[in-house]
Amino acid sequence: MIDSTRHYELKELISGGGFGQVFRAEVVGVEGFRKVVAVKLLRDEAIEAVARLRDEARLLAMIRHPSVVQVEDLVKLGERWGLVMEYIDGPPLSDLSAPMPMGISLAAAARIAHALTAIHGAVDISSGEPLGMIHRDLKPSNVLLSRRGEIKVIDFGVASAHPRFREVETHELRFGSDGFIAPERIRGEPETPGVDIFSLGVILYGLLAGSPLHALPARPEGFRRSVEEALTAIDGVSDGLRELLRSMLAFEAGDRPSAGAVAAALDVAVSQHGGANLRAWAAGAVPETLAGGVSPTLPLSGRSVGTNVWASWVLFPAIPALIFAMWLALSR
């Protein structure tokens, strides 16, 4: 049965890039039903772009976790395909105006790790077969913090899964996100869930150190030496937490822990710090960030505008061999 009574009202443009635009919108149904949602509309109606959007919708629909953005529908509005998702009233971690305290940082990272556990363990809802899903683009701008302290992992546009669950192959690397890309991915080697663990390690390091992890050399010896130097420089971190970070940032994917193991270790670390009320902290930090004018939205049909609460996503295809060669040359 097709429900022709439902329609969408686009309220304001939240973000936009070469790949598409994200709007705050309202879905309107019968008997006065209204719900605020986020709608990601494609700019490019090429066959591959539409297939990627269908892949993203299909994969997200198979994940049910409080720290993963939920997909509502796949629609065509006018001539443009769109992905309807839950609306998150908060900024990405990259835009927070206030640094996260130790306990809050650990709690946020723990929720991301739990989300990765669900992502890596997701199965096809029909057959029960493992999807083999990897996010592949985990970074602070792809993790949102709501006013209620919810952590939401977003943007599955370049997520990989077993070919039988996707229409389009996913071989892209992304310019601009290289600081979060695991070394084996830059070398063009087969990907495992360990690529997401490495990215989470970089995120956690930045939260605890208060500054990003500097670029790491390509060669194993220099890579490991740089990681040790970076870990030694973090103040106020326990030996256990330092060891967890060391394992997450291991050069070899096989030496990194699973998402479940990371989540369990971070849960323990949070309890050792007396717990952390992420909701209470977000209640102050999120409005402060939004009031600071994070990337103001653009007017839509003369309506008033608010503040950007969603990072744009623009895909930049790259050739693995070229990226690795550049990285190797700069690391010498």
C-alpha positions in Angstrom: 0.0 0.0 0.0 1.3 3.5 -0.9 0.6 6.3 1.5 0.0 9.3 -0.7 -1.0 11.5 2.3 2.5 12.0 3.6 4.6 14.9 2.4 7.8 16.7 3.4 8.2 20.4 4.1 11.8 21.6 3.9 12.4 24.2 6.6 16.0 25.2 6.4 19.3 24.2 4.8 21.6 22.8 7.4 24.6 22.0 5.3 25.6 21.5 1.7 28.4 20.3 -0.5 29.2 18.9 -3.9 27.5 15.6 -3.1 24.3 16.9 -1.6 22.4 19.0 0.9 21.0 18.4 4.3 17.8 20.1 5.4 15.8 20.3 8.6 12.3 19.3 7.5 8.9 18.2 8.7 7.1 15.2 7.6 3.4 15.9 7.5 0.7 13.1 7.6 -3.0 12.7 8.4 -4.8 14.1 11.4 -2.3 16.8 12.1 0.7 14.4 12.4 4.0 16.3 12.1 7.6 15.2 12.9 10.9 17.0 12.6 13.4 15.0 10.5 16.7 15.6 8.6 16.6 15.1 4.8 19.8 14.5 2.8 19.0 15.4 -0.8 21.4 14.5 -3.7 22.7 17.1 -6.0 23.9 14.5 -8.5 21.2 12.3 -10.0 23.8 10.0 -11.7 23.1 6.3 -11.5 26.1 5.7 -9.1 25.2 8.5 -6.8 21.6 7.3 -6.4 22.8 3.7 -5.9 25.1 4.9 -3.1 22.2 6.7 -1.4 20.2 3.5 -1.6 23.2 1.6 -0.2 23.4 4.0 2.7 19.7 3.7 3.4 19.8 -0.1 3.2 22.7 -0.4 5.6 21.4 2.1 8.1 18.1 0.4 8.2 19.8 -2.8 9.5 21.4 -1.1 12.5 19.3 -0.3 15.6 21.5 1.4 18.2 20.9 4.6 20.2 24.3 5.9 19.1 23.8 5.4 15.4 21.6 7.9 13.5 18.3 6.2 12.5 17.0 6.2 8.9 13.3 6.9 8.4 12.8 6.6 4.7 14.2 6.8 1.2 12.1 9.2 -0.9 12.0 11.2 -4.1 11.1 14.8 -3.6 10.5 16.4 -7.0 13.4 15.2 -9.2 15.8 14.6 -6.3 16.3 11.5 -4.3 16.6 11.9 -0.5 17.4 10.0 2.6 15.2 10.8 5.6 16.8 10.5 9.0 16.2 11.4 12.6 17.0 15.0 13.3 19.7 15.6 15.9 19.6 19.0 17.7 23.3 19.3 18.4 26.7 20.0 16.8 29.4 17.5 15.7 32.2 17.0 18.2 34.5 18.9 16.0 32.5 22.1 16.6 32.2 22.0 20.3 33.2 25.4 21.8 34.2 23.9 25.2 36.8 21.2 25.8 35.4 17.9 27.2 36.5 17.0 30.7 38.2 13.6 31.1 35.2 11.7 32.3 33.0 13.2 29.6 35.5 12.4 26.9 35.7 8.8 28.0 31.9 8.5 28.2 31.6 9.9 24.6 34.2 7.5 23.3 32.6 4.6 25.0 29.3 5.3 23.3 31.1 5.5 19.9 32.7 2.2 20.6 29.3 0.6 21.5 28.0 2.0 18.2 30.9 0.4 16.3 30.1 -2.9 18.0 26.6 -2.7 16.6 27.9 -1.6 13.1 30.5 -4.3 12.9 28.1 -7.0 14.1 25.1 -6.0 12.0 23.3 -8.7 10.1 20.9 -8.8 7.2 17.4 -8.6 8.6 16.1 -11.2 6.1 18.8 -13.9 6.1 20.7 -13.2 9.3 24.0 -13.1 7.4 26.7 -10.8 8.7 26.9 -7.6 6.7 30.6 -7.2 7.2 30.0 -3.5 7.7 32.8 -0.9 8.3 32.1 2.8 8.7 35.5 3.9 7.2 35.0 7.6 7.8 34.9 8.0 11.6 36.0 11.4 12.7 34.8 14.2 15.1 32.7 15.9 12.3 30.8 12.6 11.8 29.8 12.2 15.5 27.0 14.4 16.8 26.2 15.4 20.4 22.6 16.3 21.1 21.3 18.7 23.8 20.2 15.6 25.7 23.7 14.1 25.7 23.1 11.6 23.0 26.1 10.5 20.8 25.2 9.8 17.2 27.5 8.4 14.5 26.4 9.7 11.1 27.4 9.6 7.4 27.6 6.0 6.1 28.1 7.2 2.5 31.4 5.4 2.1 30.7 2.5 4.5 31.7 -0.9 3.2 29.9 -4.2 3.4 29.9 -7.5 1.6 29.2 -6.9 -2.1 26.0 -8.8 -2.0 24.5 -6.1 0.3 25.6 -3.2 -1.8 25.0 -1.9 -5.4 28.2 0.1 -5.6 31.7 -0.9 -4.8 33.4 1.3 -2.2 37.1 1.9 -2.8 37.4 5.6 -2.1 39.9 7.3 0.1 39.1 10.8 1.3 41.2 13.9 1.1 40.9 15.9 4.2 40.3 13.0 6.5 43.8 11.4 6.2 44.6 12.0 9.9 41.9 9.4 10.8 42.7 6.8 8.1 44.4 3.7 9.3 47.8 3.0 7.7 46.7 -0.2 6.0 44.0 1.6 4.2 46.4 4.1 2.8 48.6 1.2 1.6 45.6 -0.1 -0.2 45.5 -3.3 1.8 42.2 -5.2 2.6 40.1 -3.5 5.2 38.9 -4.9 8.5 36.9 -3.4 11.4 40.3 -2.4 12.7 40.2 0.7 10.5 37.4 2.1 12.6 39.2 1.2 15.8 42.2 3.2 14.6 40.0 6.2 13.8 38.3 6.0 17.2 41.8 5.9 18.8 42.7 9.2 17.0 39.4 10.7 18.2 40.0 9.6 21.8 43.5 10.9 21.7 42.3 14.3 20.6 39.7 14.4 23.3 42.1 13.5 26.0 45.1 15.6 24.8 43.1 18.6 23.8 44.8 18.7 20.4 44.8 16.5 17.3 47.2 13.6 16.9 50.0 14.8 14.6 50.7 13.2 11.3 52.3 9.7 11.7 55.2 8.4 9.6 54.5 5.7 7.0 57.3 3.4 8.1 56.5 1.1 11.0 59.4 2.1 13.2 58.8 5.8 12.9 55.0 5.3 13.2 55.4 3.4 16.5 57.9 5.9 17.8 55.7 8.8 17.1 52.7 7.1 18.7 54.8 6.5 21.9 55.9 10.1 22.0 52.3 11.3 21.6 51.0 9.0 24.3 53.8 10.1 26.7 52.9 13.7 26.3 49.3 13.3 27.5 48.9 14.5 31.1 46.6 12.9 33.7 46.0 9.6 31.9 46.3 6.3 33.7 48.7 3.6 32.5 45.7 1.4 31.6 44.1 4.1 29.4 47.4 4.8 27.8 47.8 1.1 26.9 44.3 1.0 25.5 45.1 4.0 23.2 48.4 2.3 22.2 46.5 -0.8 21.1 43.9 1.1 19.2 46.6 3.0 17.4 48.6 -0.1 16.5 50.3 -0.1 13.1 49.0 -3.6 12.3 45.2 -4.0 12.2 45.5 -7.4 13.8 47.0 -5.9 16.9 44.0 -3.7 17.6 41.2 -4.7 19.9 37.6 -5.3 18.8 35.0 -2.6 19.2 33.4 -4.6 22.0 36.7 -4.9 23.9 37.3 -1.1 23.5 33.7 -0.4 24.7 34.2 -2.6 27.8 37.5 -1.0 28.7 36.1 2.5 28.3 33.1 1.6 30.4 35.5 0.6 33.2 37.5 3.8 32.7 34.4 5.9 33.0 33.4 4.2 36.3 37.0 4.7 37.6 36.5 8.4 37.1 33.4 8.4 39.2 31.0 8.1 36.2 30.2 10.9 33.8 26.8 12.7 33.3 27.1 13.3 29.6 23.5 14.6 29.5 24.1 17.3 32.2 27.4 18.4 30.5 25.7 18.6 27.0 22.8 20.6 28.4 25.3 23.5 28.9 27.9 22.9 26.2 25.6 22.3 23.3 23.5 25.5 23.6 26.8 27.5 24.2 28.2 26.0 21.0 25.1 26.8 18.9 24.8 30.3 20.4 28.4 30.8 19.2 27.1 30.6 15.6 28.5 27.3 14.2 28.3 27.7 10.5 24.9 29.6 10.1 22.4 27.9 7.9 21.1 29.4 4.6 17.6 30.8 4.1 15.1 28.6 2.4 12.1 30.2 0.7 12.4 33.3 2.9 12.0 31.4 6.2 14.1 32.3 9.3 17.2 30.2 9.8 18.9 28.6 12.7 22.4 27.1 13.3 24.3 24.3 11.7 23.9 21.1 13.6 25.1 18.7 10.9 28.5 18.5 9.2 28.4 18.4 5.4 29.7 15.3 3.7 31.5 15.6 0.4 33.1 12.6 -1.2 36.6 13.0 -2.7 37.7 9.9 -4.6 41.4 9.2 -4.6 43.8 6.6 -5.8 45.3 4.5 -3.0 48.7 4.1 -4.6 49.1 7.8 -5.2 48.1 8.6 -1.6 50.5 6.0 -0.2 53.4 7.4 -2.4 52.8 10.9 -1.2 52.6 9.8 2.4 55.7 7.8 2.1 57.6 10.7 0.6 56.6 13.1 3.3 57.5 10.6 6.0 61.1 10.2 5.0 
